[in-house]
Amino acid sequence: MAALGSDAEIRQRAFQFLDDLRTIHGNALRREALARGFDLDGKRVPLIGPQGIFKPAVLANMPLSITTVPVNPRKARPYEDAVGEDGVIHYKYRGNDPSHPDNAGFREAMQRQVPLVYFVGLMPGRYYAEYPAFIVGDDPADLTFRVQVDDRRTIVAGEARVAEPTTTARREYVTVLAQRRMHQEEFRARVLQAYRECCAVCRLRHEELLEAAHILPDRHPHGHPVVPNGLALCKIHHAAFDRNILGIRPDLVVEIRDDILQEEDGLMLRHGLQELHGHGLLVVPRAGELKPDPVRLEERYSQFRQGG
Ligand SMILES: [Zn+2]
């Protein structure tokens, strides 16, 4: 009876539990669900705890997860921050003592290359999960560990295959992509919170159907992932905004493109698009510094007027 309840089995079950949660609830996971965790032979296995480095009671020494707490949502976070996009995540020791049991467990996880879950706080109570994550380095001088994310397919029966020569390059690449996803998820979480989980245009309140649109795109010099460059939109209005079917004036009035106004078709066209023409946004952030930036809207609206 090798597997059941073993360290590798528990990690595998944790990943499956997270897969299931994400399928149902999307990527911004609730802390309560993570703190409750899953059942293993009648024992509860939480995935997150009060400390950043977390080991559930069913595991012997090595942690199951590490967590970076959310930053203040009112402060813009530049791209080049602690969660940069350099392919390495720097994670602080617990306290200043390298031999604290949490740090020792972390080091053992590095030596044995066991897969962990890396949680990033998007906002208070909401976390994004990346897994499998591995400890790839230890910097006692800086009191930090280096963490990288890897491809899920490299985990076989809960254990990592690390002997491959391509492992280092692959992990760096996968981590860069993971860091981008973290920034996108953080942007989405902040925008949705500012718009009280509603579509700005139609007030739809189903989080699973909402997205954070950029007013000016990522590649634009002012296309930063900050709330004043964002709009919470449902999927259909996001797509309509991106394709210049729907425009938003700097005074926050919605316009629908002329040719679309002339069309005749079903209910979605009529109620979902044409009837919005000339109406103001239904939801905007209450705080002045979070409202959509009129200068960015002006530039975006002139693109809409030119038809793209
Ligand atoms: Zn909508």
Boltz pocket constraint, residues with backbone or C-beta under 6 A from the ligand:
constraints:
  - pocket:
      binder: B
      contacts: [[A, 199], [A, 200], [A, 201], [A, 202], [A, 203], [A, 204], [A, 233], [A, 234], [A, 235], [A, 236], [A, 237]]
      max_distance: 6.0
